[in-house]
Amino acid sequence: MSLDDPAPAPFAEADLPWSHPLAGGLSRLGRRIKLGDRKHPWVLDTALIVLVAVMFCVPDLVDDDDGRRRGFDNSFIHLPWPATIALQAGLILPLLWRRRRPTLAFAVIAAVFFVQLGLGAWLRADVALLISLYSLALHGQLRRLPIACAVTACALGLFAVRLPSQVPFLDALFVLFSTITAAVALGLVVRIRRAQLAVLRDRAARLEIERDQRSKLAAAAERTRVAREMHDIIGHNLSVIITLADGGAYATDLAPERGKQALLLIGDTGRQALGELRRMLGVLRVQTGTPDALELSPQPGIADLDALCARIRAAGPQVVYRTGGDPSALDRGVQLTVYRIVQEALTNALKHAGHDTRVDLTVNVEDARVRIDCHDTGPGTATAGPAPSHDEGHGLAGMRERAALYHGTVTAGPAPGGGWTVRATLDPTPLTGTTGTTGTIEGAV
């Protein structure tokens, strides 16, 4: 083939055998037959017997002796019609249970065939022996198939021996054994094809189940993520609002200006929480407008920690915030994780230590590691109350999950000199195809 020769045309779909209208019609007919056979299995077996009787039994009864035998006069005898009908019934009636009891059907037909040979006769209904062999290869136990093939070969071999001398013995054996091979091969091909279809159907069913399971797991993971974000947003801002409200109510009588300032801070904190909730819930709703209509803003990062500390200071605690290294160079995902961990630690300090505590916060980036250290001095004398609960809640679970995304560990517990300490260490490299080191939390806030 030279370079100037035109490229072969692509194989058109209409040229495929299964695209022919006749193939489609036969396929639909086959499906209808299978559907009807499932509902009435005896109908198909009865129809087969009727077809064999019309095609192979009736000619043996209506043909005259001279026209039917021709060259077989010296080899086979012509039985009277009662004996012929009896042998025909013994050959074709067992086909009724060829699918339910294929071995028994074959054994009965083979026995009748040997009886017929013993009488020195032959019938067109002997084709039932090949049909039963095909049914055994299709529906029966394969370990019994070699024995059935040997019995059939022996029966047809005896038949070939009785043929007149004008028919070469080896040619007769070749033709008869070819029919055995064709019956067995056809039965095995259909059996293998049905097994392949069954495997494909089972695989499709399992794939559907796995698809549904993946959808459920994805939905569960999304619900967990939304619950964690809701806790980070609502839990922190509500803690600040409650503390400001309590302080404002206390300062209303003594210093009205401080009460007014607390109310303004409550409004700012509430508006910020509402904005974060709108941004988060906006991606969960189906948008009816254009993407430009959705108000978007970036997730908080390390640069927003100053504003976070300012809101905590407004609620009463003294917050000392220090940084080391270059936190702004971190990936946005790492910055969001650092922000959420610090937010949870400060919220817990405000909730359990009160507004008289002092919080020392340090975010340090060094040696490709991010270290977070948040220590509070504990509740003051004016706000001393019951010890905080040590039950793990959504906040600690959220810190653990966020830290695990970056090979991180988080420890939380009482400090030796009093108060509470939360320490976290993160690796800025996200997990890629490995399970990584699961983040752990010791203790609870």
C-alpha positions as CSV (number, residue, x, y, z in Angstrom):
1,M,0.0,0.0,0.0
2,S,1.6,3.3,-1.2
3,L,1.3,6.6,0.5
4,D,-0.9,7.9,-2.3
5,D,-3.5,5.3,-1.8
6,P,-6.6,6.6,0.0
7,A,-7.1,5.6,3.6
8,P,-9.7,2.9,4.2
9,A,-13.1,4.2,5.0
10,P,-14.1,3.7,8.7
11,F,-16.3,0.7,9.3
12,A,-19.8,2.1,9.3
13,E,-22.1,1.1,12.1
14,A,-24.7,0.1,9.5
15,D,-22.4,-2.6,8.2
16,L,-22.3,-4.4,11.5
17,P,-24.3,-7.7,11.5
18,W,-26.3,-6.8,14.5
19,S,-27.3,-3.5,12.9
20,H,-29.3,-5.2,10.2
21,P,-33.1,-5.0,10.6
22,L,-33.4,-8.8,10.4
23,A,-31.0,-9.2,13.3
24,G,-33.0,-6.7,15.3
25,G,-36.2,-8.5,14.6
26,L,-34.7,-11.9,15.5
27,S,-33.3,-10.4,18.7
28,R,-36.7,-9.1,19.7
29,L,-38.3,-12.4,18.8
30,G,-35.7,-14.2,21.0
31,R,-36.5,-12.0,23.9
32,R,-40.2,-12.6,23.6
33,I,-39.6,-16.3,23.5
34,K,-37.4,-16.2,26.6
35,L,-40.0,-14.2,28.4
36,G,-42.8,-16.6,27.5
37,D,-40.6,-19.6,28.4
38,R,-40.0,-18.2,31.9
39,K,-43.7,-18.0,32.4
40,H,-44.7,-21.3,30.7
41,P,-41.6,-23.5,30.5
42,W,-43.6,-26.5,29.2
43,V,-44.8,-24.7,26.1
44,L,-41.4,-24.6,24.4
45,D,-40.7,-28.3,25.2
46,T,-44.1,-29.3,23.9
47,A,-43.6,-27.2,20.7
48,L,-40.2,-28.9,20.1
49,I,-41.9,-32.4,20.4
50,V,-44.6,-31.3,18.0
51,L,-42.0,-30.0,15.5
52,V,-39.9,-33.2,15.7
53,A,-43.1,-35.4,15.3
54,V,-44.2,-33.5,12.2
55,M,-40.8,-33.3,10.5
56,F,-39.4,-36.8,11.4
57,C,-42.2,-39.1,12.7
58,V,-45.0,-38.5,10.2
59,P,-42.8,-39.3,7.1
60,D,-42.0,-42.7,8.6
61,L,-45.7,-43.4,8.9
62,V,-47.0,-42.1,5.5
63,D,-44.2,-43.2,3.2
64,D,-44.5,-46.5,1.5
65,D,-42.0,-49.2,2.0
66,D,-40.4,-49.1,-1.4
67,G,-40.1,-45.3,-1.6
68,R,-38.8,-45.0,1.9
69,R,-36.2,-47.7,2.0
70,R,-34.6,-47.7,-1.4
71,G,-31.1,-49.1,-0.8
72,F,-31.6,-50.1,2.8
73,D,-33.6,-53.3,2.1
74,N,-30.8,-55.6,3.0
75,S,-29.7,-53.7,6.1
76,F,-32.9,-52.6,8.0
77,I,-36.4,-53.9,8.3
78,H,-39.7,-52.1,8.2
79,L,-41.6,-52.5,11.4
80,P,-45.4,-52.5,11.6
81,W,-47.0,-49.1,12.4
82,P,-47.8,-49.9,16.1
83,A,-44.2,-50.8,16.8
84,T,-43.0,-47.7,14.9
85,I,-45.3,-45.4,16.9
86,A,-44.1,-47.0,20.1
87,L,-40.5,-46.5,19.2
88,Q,-41.1,-42.9,18.1
89,A,-42.9,-42.1,21.3
90,G,-39.9,-43.5,23.3
91,L,-37.6,-41.4,21.3
92,I,-39.3,-38.0,21.4
93,L,-41.4,-38.0,24.6
94,P,-38.4,-37.9,26.9
95,L,-37.6,-34.5,25.3
96,L,-40.2,-33.0,27.6
97,W,-37.8,-33.1,30.5
98,R,-34.6,-32.5,28.5
99,R,-33.9,-29.2,30.3
100,R,-35.0,-30.2,33.8
101,R,-33.5,-33.7,33.8
102,P,-31.1,-33.8,30.8
103,T,-29.2,-36.9,31.9
104,L,-32.4,-39.0,32.4
105,A,-33.8,-37.8,29.1
106,F,-30.6,-38.8,27.2
107,A,-30.4,-42.2,29.0
108,V,-34.0,-43.1,28.0
109,I,-33.6,-42.0,24.4
110,A,-30.3,-43.9,24.1
111,A,-31.9,-47.0,25.5
112,V,-34.8,-46.8,23.0
113,F,-32.2,-46.2,20.2
114,F,-30.3,-49.4,21.2
115,V,-33.6,-51.4,21.3
116,Q,-34.4,-50.1,17.8
117,L,-31.0,-51.2,16.5
118,G,-31.5,-54.5,18.2
119,L,-34.7,-54.9,16.2
120,G,-32.8,-54.1,13.0
121,A,-34.8,-50.9,12.2
122,W,-34.0,-47.2,11.7
123,L,-36.3,-44.2,12.1
124,R,-36.0,-40.5,11.3
125,A,-37.0,-39.8,14.9
126,D,-33.5,-41.0,15.8
127,V,-32.5,-37.3,15.6
128,A,-33.8,-37.1,19.1
129,L,-30.6,-38.7,20.3
130,L,-28.6,-35.7,19.0
131,I,-31.1,-33.2,20.5
132,S,-30.8,-34.9,23.9
133,L,-27.0,-34.8,23.6
134,Y,-27.2,-31.1,22.8
135,S,-29.5,-30.5,25.8
136,L,-27.1,-32.4,28.1
137,A,-24.2,-30.3,27.0
138,L,-26.3,-27.1,27.6
139,H,-28.1,-27.9,30.8
140,G,-26.5,-31.0,32.3
141,Q,-23.4,-31.7,34.4
142,L,-20.3,-31.5,32.3
143,R,-18.6,-34.4,34.0
144,R,-21.3,-36.7,32.5
145,L,-20.8,-35.3,29.0
146,P,-17.8,-37.5,28.0
147,I,-19.9,-40.7,28.9
148,A,-22.8,-39.4,26.9
149,C,-20.5,-38.7,23.9
150,A,-19.1,-42.2,24.2
151,V,-22.5,-43.8,24.3
152,T,-23.7,-41.7,21.3
153,A,-20.5,-42.6,19.3
154,C,-21.1,-46.3,20.1
155,A,-24.7,-46.1,19.0
156,L,-24.0,-44.4,15.8
157,G,-21.0,-46.6,15.2
158,L,-23.3,-49.7,15.3
159,F,-25.7,-47.8,13.0
160,A,-22.8,-47.3,10.5
161,V,-21.9,-51.0,10.7
162,R,-25.5,-51.9,9.6
163,L,-25.3,-49.5,6.6
164,P,-25.2,-51.2,3.1
165,S,-21.9,-51.9,1.5
166,Q,-22.5,-49.1,-1.1
167,V,-21.8,-46.6,1.7
168,P,-18.1,-46.5,2.8
169,F,-17.8,-47.3,6.5
170,L,-15.2,-44.6,7.2
171,D,-17.2,-41.9,5.3
172,A,-20.3,-42.9,7.3
173,L,-18.4,-42.7,10.6
174,F,-17.0,-39.3,9.6
175,V,-20.5,-37.9,8.9
176,L,-22.1,-39.4,12.0
177,F,-19.3,-38.4,14.3
178,S,-19.4,-34.9,12.8
179,T,-23.1,-34.6,13.9
180,I,-22.0,-35.6,17.4
181,T,-19.3,-32.9,17.4
182,A,-21.8,-30.3,16.1
183,A,-24.4,-31.1,18.7
184,V,-21.9,-31.0,21.6
185,A,-20.1,-27.9,20.3
186,L,-23.4,-26.0,19.8
187,G,-24.5,-26.9,23.3
188,L,-21.2,-25.8,24.8
189,V,-21.2,-22.5,22.9
190,V,-24.7,-21.6,24.0
191,R,-23.8,-22.6,27.6
192,I,-20.7,-20.4,27.6
193,R,-22.5,-17.5,26.1
194,R,-25.2,-17.7,28.7
195,A,-22.6,-17.9,31.4
196,Q,-20.9,-14.8,30.0
197,L,-24.2,-12.9,29.9
198,A,-24.9,-13.9,33.5
199,V,-21.5,-12.7,34.6
200,L,-22.0,-9.4,32.8
201,R,-25.4,-9.0,34.4
202,D,-24.0,-9.7,37.8
203,R,-21.1,-7.3,37.2
204,A,-23.5,-4.6,36.1
205,A,-25.6,-5.1,39.2
206,R,-22.5,-4.9,41.4
207,L,-21.4,-1.8,39.7
208,E,-24.8,-0.2,40.3
209,I,-24.5,-1.2,44.0
210,E,-21.0,0.2,44.2
211,R,-22.1,3.4,42.4
212,D,-24.9,3.9,45.0
213,Q,-22.5,3.2,47.8
214,R,-20.0,5.7,46.5
215,S,-22.8,8.3,46.2
216,K,-23.8,7.6,49.8
217,L,-20.2,7.8,51.0
218,A,-19.7,11.1,49.1
219,A,-22.9,12.5,50.6
220,A,-21.9,11.4,54.1
221,A,-18.4,13.0,53.6
222,E,-20.1,16.2,52.4
223,R,-22.4,16.2,55.3
224,T,-19.5,15.8,57.7
225,R,-17.6,18.7,55.9
226,V,-20.6,20.9,56.1
227,A,-21.2,20.1,59.8
228,R,-17.5,20.9,60.6
229,E,-17.7,24.2,58.7
230,M,-21.0,25.1,60.4
231,H,-19.5,24.3,63.8
232,D,-16.4,26.5,63.1
233,I,-18.6,29.4,61.9
234,I,-21.5,29.3,64.3
235,G,-19.7,28.0,67.4
236,H,-17.0,30.6,67.3
237,N,-19.2,33.6,66.5
238,L,-21.9,32.6,68.9
239,S,-19.4,32.3,71.7
240,V,-18.1,35.8,71.0
241,I,-21.7,37.2,70.8
242,I,-22.7,35.6,74.1
243,T,-19.6,36.9,75.8
244,L,-20.2,40.4,74.4
245,A,-23.8,40.3,75.4
246,D,-23.1,39.3,78.9
247,G,-20.4,42.0,79.2
248,G,-22.6,44.6,77.7
249,A,-25.5,43.8,80.0
250,Y,-23.1,44.1,83.0
251,A,-21.6,47.4,81.8
252,T,-25.0,49.0,80.9
253,D,-25.5,50.5,84.4
254,L,-21.9,51.3,85.1
255,A,-20.6,52.5,81.7
256,P,-23.3,53.0,79.1
257,E,-20.7,53.7,76.4
258,R,-19.1,50.2,77.0
259,G,-22.6,48.7,76.6
260,K,-23.1,50.5,73.3
261,Q,-19.7,49.4,72.1
262,A,-20.6,45.8,73.0
263,L,-23.8,46.0,71.0
264,L,-21.9,47.4,67.9
265,L,-19.4,44.5,68.2
266,I,-22.3,42.0,68.4
267,G,-23.7,43.4,65.2
268,D,-20.4,43.2,63.4
269,T,-19.8,39.7,64.6
270,G,-23.3,38.6,63.6
271,R,-23.0,40.1,60.1
272,Q,-19.6,38.4,59.6
273,A,-21.1,35.0,60.6
274,L,-24.1,35.6,58.4
275,G,-21.8,36.4,55.4
276,E,-19.8,33.2,56.0
277,L,-22.9,31.1,56.2
278,R,-24.3,32.6,53.0
279,R,-21.0,31.8,51.2
280,M,-20.9,28.3,52.4
281,L,-24.6,27.5,51.9
282,G,-24.6,29.2,48.5
283,V,-22.5,26.4,47.0
284,L,-25.0,23.8,48.3
285,R,-28.0,25.3,46.5
286,V,-28.8,24.9,42.9
287,Q,-28.2,28.3,41.4
288,T,-31.0,29.6,39.1
289,G,-29.1,32.7,37.9
290,T,-25.7,33.1,36.3
291,P,-22.5,32.3,38.2
292,D,-21.7,36.0,38.3
293,A,-24.8,36.6,40.4
294,L,-23.3,34.6,43.2
295,E,-21.3,36.7,45.6
296,L,-18.0,35.0,46.3
297,S,-15.2,35.7,48.6
298,P,-12.1,33.7,49.5
299,Q,-11.9,31.5,52.5
300,P,-10.1,33.0,55.5
301,G,-6.4,32.5,55.9
302,I,-3.5,33.5,58.2
303,A,-3.9,37.1,57.2
304,D,-7.3,37.1,58.9
305,L,-6.0,35.9,62.2
306,D,-5.4,39.5,63.3
307,A,-9.2,40.3,62.8
308,L,-10.0,37.0,64.7
309,C,-7.8,38.0,67.6
310,A,-9.4,41.5,67.6
311,R,-12.9,40.0,68.0
312,I,-11.7,37.8,70.8
313,R,-10.1,40.8,72.6
314,A,-13.3,42.7,72.2
315,A,-15.0,39.9,74.2
316,G,-12.6,40.4,77.2
317,P,-9.6,38.1,77.0
318,Q,-6.1,39.5,76.4
319,V,-4.7,37.9,73.2
320,V,-1.0,38.1,72.3
321,Y,-0.4,37.0,68.8
322,R,3.0,36.3,67.4
323,T,4.2,34.8,64.0
324,G,7.5,33.4,62.8
325,G,8.8,32.6,59.4
326,D,6.6,33.5,56.3
327,P,3.1,32.2,57.0
328,S,1.7,34.1,54.0
329,A,3.7,31.9,51.6
330,L,1.7,28.8,52.6
331,D,-0.9,27.2,50.4
332,R,-4.5,28.5,50.7
333,G,-5.6,25.1,52.0
334,V,-2.9,25.0,54.7
335,Q,-3.8,28.6,55.7
336,L,-7.5,27.7,56.0
337,T,-6.5,24.7,58.2
338,V,-4.4,26.9,60.4
339,Y,-7.2,29.5,60.7
340,R,-9.8,26.9,61.7
341,I,-7.5,25.3,64.3
342,V,-6.7,28.7,65.8
343,Q,-10.3,29.7,65.7
344,E,-11.4,26.6,67.6
345,A,-8.6,27.0,70.2
346,L,-9.5,30.7,70.8
347,T,-13.2,29.8,71.0
348,N,-12.5,27.1,73.6
349,A,-10.4,29.5,75.6
350,L,-13.1,32.1,75.6
351,K,-15.8,29.5,76.4
352,H,-14.0,27.8,79.3
353,A,-11.5,30.3,80.6
354,G,-13.7,33.3,80.5
355,H,-13.0,36.9,79.6
356,D,-10.4,37.4,82.3
357,T,-7.9,35.0,80.8
358,R,-4.7,35.7,78.8
359,V,-4.1,33.8,75.6
360,D,-0.7,33.5,74.0
361,L,-0.9,32.5,70.4
362,T,2.1,31.6,68.2
363,V,2.1,30.5,64.5
364,N,5.6,29.6,63.4
365,V,6.7,28.3,60.0
366,E,10.1,26.6,60.0
367,D,11.8,23.6,58.4
368,A,8.8,22.9,56.1
369,R,6.6,22.6,59.2
370,V,3.8,24.7,60.6
371,R,3.6,24.9,64.4
372,I,0.6,26.3,66.3
373,D,0.8,27.0,70.0
374,C,-2.2,28.4,71.9
375,H,-2.0,28.7,75.7
376,D,-4.5,30.4,78.0
377,T,-3.9,31.1,81.7
378,G,-7.2,29.6,82.8
379,P,-10.2,31.3,84.4
380,G,-9.6,34.3,86.5
381,T,-10.8,34.6,90.1
382,A,-13.9,36.6,89.1
383,T,-14.9,34.0,86.5
384,A,-13.9,30.8,88.2
385,G,-16.4,28.2,87.8
386,P,-16.7,24.5,87.2
387,A,-14.0,22.7,85.3
388,P,-14.4,22.3,81.6
389,S,-15.8,19.1,80.3
390,H,-13.3,16.7,78.8
391,D,-15.7,15.0,76.4
392,E,-14.6,15.2,72.8
393,G,-16.9,17.3,70.7
394,H,-17.2,18.4,67.1
395,G,-14.5,21.0,67.5
396,L,-11.8,18.5,68.6
397,A,-12.9,16.1,65.9
398,G,-12.7,18.9,63.3
399,M,-9.2,19.8,64.4
400,R,-8.1,16.2,64.2
401,E,-9.6,15.7,60.7
402,R,-8.1,19.0,59.4
403,A,-4.6,18.2,60.8
404,A,-4.7,14.6,59.4
405,L,-5.0,16.1,55.9
406,Y,-1.5,17.5,56.3
407,H,0.2,14.7,58.2
408,G,-0.5,16.7,61.3
409,T,-0.9,16.0,65.0
410,V,-2.8,18.0,67.5
411,T,-2.4,17.8,71.3
412,A,-4.6,19.5,73.8
413,G,-4.4,19.3,77.6
414,P,-3.8,21.2,80.9
415,A,-0.6,23.2,81.1
416,P,1.8,22.5,84.0
417,G,1.5,26.1,85.3
418,G,-2.2,26.3,84.9
419,G,-4.6,26.9,82.1
420,W,-4.9,25.0,78.9
421,T,-2.6,24.4,75.9
422,V,-3.4,23.4,72.3
423,R,-0.4,22.5,70.1
424,A,-0.6,21.5,66.4
425,T,2.0,20.6,63.9
426,L,1.3,20.4,60.2
427,D,3.2,19.4,57.1
428,P,2.3,21.8,54.2
429,T,2.5,18.9,51.7
430,P,-1.0,17.4,51.3
431,L,-1.6,13.7,51.2
432,T,-1.2,12.2,47.7
433,G,-2.3,8.6,47.3
434,T,-1.1,7.6,50.8
435,T,-3.0,7.2,54.0
436,G,-0.5,9.5,55.8
437,T,-0.3,9.9,59.5
438,T,-3.6,10.2,61.2
439,G,-3.8,13.3,63.3
440,T,-4.4,12.6,67.0
441,I,-5.8,14.7,69.8
442,E,-4.9,13.9,73.4
443,G,-7.3,15.3,75.9
444,A,-10.2,17.6,75.3
445,V,-11.1,21.2,75.7
